[in-house]
Amino acid sequence: MPLNTDKTPSVTGALNTRITVRDFLHKPVPDEILKRILTTALRSPSGGNLQPWKLHVMTGDTLAEFKKRATGRTRSGKVEAPTYPAYPSPLWEPQRSWRYKLGEDMYALLGIPRGNRMGRLTWLAQNSRFFGAPVGIIVTGDKRLNMPQYMDIGIMLQSLMLLAREQGLHTAPQGWWRNWTSVCHEMLNIPDGEEVLVGMSMGYGNPDSAVNNLYADRAALDEVAKFYD
Ligand SMILES: Cc1cc2nc3c(=O)[nH]c(=O)nc-3n(C[C@H](O)[C@H](O)[C@H](O)COP(=O)(O)O)c2cc1C
């Protein structure tokens, strides 16, 4: 499905046109638009109004340096201890198949077959350059947070993603950054009591990029919802 780069004033439009964009144009996001998105996203609800998120928003030279260091680190072959694993292990059905299908659909668009493990890993490392986005965000939170606060942070991320669509922008939420925290701690003033929870790329999506045509499947309503009349 071609990437929709229009501005979407309705919530329905924003939800239906939001996808995870994995290739961004080299076009800066005006500061005023970025600040408006971020400020409005702070209206997101949180249990007890704890507002448990801390946003580290990078652009310009800082982002360039961050990407350089992060890319170097992923290439080095050294791995870092993730703050949290991305998924439960082992994953069960149907989630296991959904995850598998997402990967296969993405690599099919990229033309990287299953046997090309190095090609797939190299592509995955695009995460460390925020997929070329002009805005890179790292979200940290206090180490004492619990599951309800992680939900709050998810809600805030969704606000950011929908508000971005309203401005004709796209996003990529990135759990990736939980695996590469050393650069975050080096470059962002993250207090000892906080940890990296998630990241996000934001910018103008490249409509000519095959990977941005990925419109990931969703389960049908009756697979995930039960109605009690
Ligand atoms: C919290 C979260 C973390 C994610 N982390 C990554 C990531 O590190 N890299 C990536 O390419 N996609 C990441 N994704 C994108 C998911 O793969 C994507 O949301 C899912 O496949 C549905 O596709 P869609 O967002 O295009 O609708 C993440 C999504 C969420 C919500």
The ligand as an SDF file (V2000), in Angstrom:
LIG
                    3D

 31 33  0  0  0  0  0  0  0  0999 V2000
    6.7810   -0.2820   21.4890 C   0  0  0  0  0  0  0  0  0  0  0  0
    7.1480   -0.6330   20.0650 C   0  0  0  0  0  0  0  0  0  0  0  0
    8.4640   -0.9070   19.7610 C   0  0  0  0  0  0  0  0  0  0  0  0
    8.8200   -1.1750   18.4340 C   0  0  0  0  0  0  0  0  0  0  0  0
   10.1440   -1.3710   18.1200 N   0  0  0  0  0  0  0  0  0  0  0  0
   10.5150   -1.4530   16.8270 C   0  0  0  0  0  0  0  0  0  0  0  0
   11.8850   -1.4630   16.4790 C   0  0  0  0  0  0  0  0  0  0  0  0
   12.7790   -1.4200   17.3290 O   0  0  0  0  0  0  0  0  0  0  0  0
   12.2050   -1.5160   15.1630 N   0  0  0  0  0  0  0  0  0  0  0  0
   11.2510   -1.5710   14.1840 C   0  0  0  0  0  0  0  0  0  0  0  0
   11.6070   -1.6020   13.0000 O   0  0  0  0  0  0  0  0  0  0  0  0
    9.9410   -1.5530   14.4890 N   0  0  0  0  0  0  0  0  0  0  0  0
    9.5410   -1.4820   15.7730 C   0  0  0  0  0  0  0  0  0  0  0  0
    8.2220   -1.4180   16.1120 N   0  0  0  0  0  0  0  0  0  0  0  0
    7.2230   -1.4110   15.0370 C   0  0  0  0  0  0  0  0  0  0  0  0
    6.3550   -2.6540   14.9970 C   0  0  0  0  0  0  0  0  0  0  0  0
    7.0340   -3.6750   14.3370 O   0  0  0  0  0  0  0  0  0  0  0  0
    5.0510   -2.2730   14.2710 C   0  0  0  0  0  0  0  0  0  0  0  0
    4.3570   -1.3470   15.0430 O   0  0  0  0  0  0  0  0  0  0  0  0
    4.1320   -3.4590   14.0130 C   0  0  0  0  0  0  0  0  0  0  0  0
    4.7380   -4.3910   13.1790 O   0  0  0  0  0  0  0  0  0  0  0  0
    2.8340   -2.9770   13.3530 C   0  0  0  0  0  0  0  0  0  0  0  0
    3.1340   -2.2940   12.1600 O   0  0  0  0  0  0  0  0  0  0  0  0
    2.7480   -0.7820   11.9190 P   0  0  0  0  0  0  0  0  0  0  0  0
    3.3000    0.0350   13.0400 O   0  0  0  0  0  0  0  0  0  0  0  0
    3.4000   -0.4490   10.6020 O   0  0  0  0  0  0  0  0  0  0  0  0
    1.2510   -0.7090   11.8460 O   0  0  0  0  0  0  0  0  0  0  0  0
    7.8320   -1.1940   17.4190 C   0  0  0  0  0  0  0  0  0  0  0  0
    6.5120   -0.9290   17.7720 C   0  0  0  0  0  0  0  0  0  0  0  0
    6.1730   -0.6400   19.0590 C   0  0  0  0  0  0  0  0  0  0  0  0
    4.7330   -0.3110   19.3750 C   0  0  0  0  0  0  0  0  0  0  0  0
  1  2  1  0
  2  3  1  0
  2 30  2  0
  3  4  2  0
  4  5  1  0
  4 28  1  0
  5  6  2  0
  6  7  1  0
  6 13  1  0
  7  8  2  0
  7  9  1  0
  9 10  1  0
 10 11  2  0
 10 12  1  0
 12 13  2  0
 13 14  1  0
 14 15  1  0
 14 28  1  0
 15 16  1  0
 16 17  1  0
 16 18  1  0
 18 19  1  0
 18 20  1  0
 20 21  1  0
 20 22  1  0
 22 23  1  0
 23 24  1  0
 24 25  2  0
 24 26  1  0
 24 27  1  0
 28 29  2  0
 29 30  1  0
 30 31  1  0
M  END
$$$$
